[in-house]
Each structure stands twice: as structure tokens, then as C-alpha cells.
Amino acid sequence: RIHQNGKKNRFKIRTRSYLNNNESFLELKQKNNKNRTSKKRKKLDNSIPSDNQVIMSYVKKHVPDFSRELKKSLNIHFSRITLADKNLTERITIDLGLTYKRDMAEKSYPRLVIVEVKQDQYNHYSTIIKKLHERRIYPFRISKYCLGIYSLYSNDEVKKNMMKVKMRALEKCLGTI
């Protein structure tokens, strides 16, 4: 709700596990009232299960006035391919096989591919951007997290009006409507 209401000075905490090297991280992503996002990350010891106490102490260290209880909201599983140019000025991530889980509920988007182009400075002459435009694939901003919340939470639990237009466009693109 905080995100949907556009409230600044918000944060998201997540654990991220990489299957290719068996590493896990605890990440804190904060957005301030100047629309800047900062990320902090701590490597987790996979031999010790990360419990709520470990997570809470990390959050309190970086968000001192935090006093609420944390609860798990969503599991997101996907495969990622990362490509980078030789000068490391452009990075492309390709996420596929997106699956969300919440308690016993599950929603998958097997036909969805999320391509994100990250550049030091925007360059519309980039090969990937030109190739995507040739195929009539244009920028479409969507949060994997918000998509999962929309997909697995009821109307009573979260507001969905802001996502309806994006979901309609996504369903049309995927051919599911």
C-alpha cells in the first residue's frame, strides 16, 4: 500500500539466492523523498538459516526508527541471463520463468520475458534497444514484486486499480485475453 500510495521514505527487504554459486544475500532497498533509491546488501551464511531476528537487526541498523513487525509477503523465482558490453557501460538482464508463491497459492508467467537495459548514460543507438524497437518492443515499466502482489493477493488485501491498465496491456501482449 505504501508503494501504491506513492509514499516516499519507504523500504523493501528481501533475501536473494543465486543457484549457480549457492550464495545468498539480505538486501535492503530504500527510496527517499527525493526519488533516490539506495541498496544495501549483506552476504548470508547458507549454513545458518536466516531467521526474522537476523533480518530485524539488519533493518534496525539501517532504519533506526523502524519498529513494526516484518512478515514474508511473497516468494519470486526466475532465471536470469546477464549480458554486458566490453566497456561495462551497458548491462542487459533477461528474466524468464517467472513464478510467484504465497503460502499455498502459486502463479506463473511462462511466456513473460523481462528485458532490462541498464546504461551509465541513456544511448538510444544501443544495439539491444534498436533490435527491440525493430521488433516493436518498447519500454514498459513493471515491478516484478508488484506483479506478484497483484497476482496473489485479493482485492481486500491490496488496492489493484493502479495496476489494472498495466495488467491489461501485459495480458494483451502475452495473448492471454
C-alpha positions in Angstrom: 0.0 0.0 0.0 2.8 2.4 0.8 4.2 1.9 -2.7 0.9 2.2 -4.4 0.1 5.4 -2.4 3.4 6.9 -3.7 4.8 7.4 -0.2 8.5 8.2 -0.2 10.9 7.2 2.5 9.9 3.6 2.1 11.9 0.4 2.0 11.8 -3.2 0.9 13.8 -6.0 2.4 14.5 -9.2 0.5 16.7 -12.2 0.5 18.2 -13.2 -2.8 19.7 -16.6 -3.5 21.8 -17.5 -6.5 21.7 -21.1 -7.5 24.7 -21.0 -9.8 27.2 -20.2 -6.9 25.0 -21.1 -3.9 25.3 -17.6 -2.4 22.5 -15.7 -0.6 22.2 -12.1 0.4 20.0 -10.0 2.6 19.1 -6.7 0.7 17.6 -3.5 1.9 16.3 -1.2 -0.8 15.3 2.3 0.4 13.5 5.0 -1.6 13.7 8.6 -0.2 11.6 11.6 -0.7 13.9 12.9 -3.4 13.1 9.8 -5.5 16.5 8.3 -5.0 16.9 4.6 -4.3 19.8 3.1 -2.4 20.6 -0.5 -1.8 22.5 -2.2 1.0 23.4 -5.8 0.9 24.8 -8.4 3.4 26.1 -11.8 2.5 24.3 -14.6 4.4 25.9 -17.7 5.7 23.9 -20.5 3.9 24.8 -22.9 6.7 22.7 -20.8 9.2 19.1 -20.4 8.3 18.3 -16.6 8.2 15.5 -16.0 10.7 13.5 -13.0 11.4 15.9 -11.9 14.2 18.8 -11.6 11.8 16.7 -9.7 9.3 15.2 -7.4 12.0 18.7 -6.5 13.5 19.9 -5.6 9.9 16.8 -3.4 9.3 17.1 -1.7 12.6 20.8 -1.0 12.0 19.9 0.8 8.7 16.4 2.1 9.6 16.8 3.1 13.3 13.2 4.3 13.8 11.7 1.0 12.4 9.5 -0.7 15.0 7.0 -2.7 13.1 6.9 -6.5 12.7 8.2 -7.9 9.4 6.3 -10.6 7.6 7.0 -12.6 4.5 4.9 -11.4 1.6 6.0 -13.2 -1.5 8.5 -15.7 -3.0 9.6 -14.9 -6.5 11.5 -17.4 -8.6 13.0 -16.8 -12.0 16.1 -17.4 -14.2 18.3 -14.6 -15.2 20.7 -14.1 -18.1 23.0 -11.1 -17.7 24.9 -9.6 -20.6 27.4 -6.7 -20.6 29.3 -4.8 -23.2 33.1 -4.9 -23.3 33.4 -1.4 -21.7 30.9 -2.3 -19.0 28.8 0.8 -19.8 25.7 -1.3 -20.6 24.2 -4.3 -18.9 21.2 -6.3 -20.0 19.3 -8.6 -17.8 16.8 -11.1 -19.2 14.4 -12.7 -16.6 12.4 -15.7 -17.6 10.3 -18.4 -16.0 8.7 -16.0 -13.5 6.8 -17.8 -10.8 5.3 -16.4 -7.6 4.4 -18.3 -4.4 2.5 -17.2 -1.3 1.5 -19.8 1.2 -0.2 -22.5 -0.9 -1.0 -20.2 -3.8 1.1 -20.0 -7.0 1.1 -18.0 -10.2 3.4 -18.5 -13.2 4.1 -16.4 -16.2 5.8 -18.9 -18.5 5.6 -16.7 -21.6 6.8 -13.5 -20.0 10.3 -12.3 -20.6 11.5 -9.2 -18.8 14.4 -7.4 -20.5 16.0 -4.6 -18.6 18.7 -2.4 -20.2 20.9 -0.7 -17.7 23.2 2.0 -19.0 25.6 4.5 -17.5 24.0 7.2 -19.7 21.0 6.6 -22.0 22.0 5.7 -25.5 19.2 5.1 -28.0 21.8 3.9 -30.5 22.4 0.8 -28.4 22.2 -2.4 -30.4 19.7 -4.0 -28.0 17.4 -1.0 -27.9 17.5 -0.8 -31.7 16.7 -4.6 -32.0 13.9 -4.4 -29.6 12.4 -1.4 -31.4 12.7 -3.2 -34.8 10.5 -5.9 -33.2 8.1 -3.3 -31.9 9.0 -3.9 -28.3 9.0 -0.7 -26.4 9.7 0.3 -22.8 7.1 -0.9 -20.4 7.8 -0.3 -16.7 6.6 -3.0 -14.3 7.8 -4.2 -11.0 8.2 -8.0 -10.6 7.3 -7.5 -7.0 4.1 -5.5 -7.7 3.1 -8.0 -10.4 3.4 -10.8 -7.8 1.4 -8.9 -5.2 -1.3 -8.2 -7.8 -1.4 -11.8 -8.9 -1.6 -13.5 -5.5 -3.3 -11.0 -3.1 -7.1 -10.4 -3.0 -8.8 -7.1 -3.6 -9.4 -6.9 0.2 -5.7 -7.1 0.9 -4.3 -4.7 -1.6 -5.5 -1.9 -3.9 -5.4 -3.1 -7.5 -6.8 -0.1 -9.5 -3.4 1.3 -10.4 -2.2 -2.0 -11.8 -5.3 -2.7 -13.9 -4.1 -0.8 -17.0 -0.6 -2.4 -16.9 -2.1 -5.9 -16.4 -4.5 -5.4 -19.3 -1.6 -4.4 -21.5 0.5 -7.3 -20.2 -2.3 -9.8 -20.8 -2.8 -8.5 -24.3 1.0 -8.7 -25.1 1.1 -12.3 -23.7 -2.1 -13.2 -25.6 -4.0 -14.3 -22.5 -7.1 -12.1 -23.1 
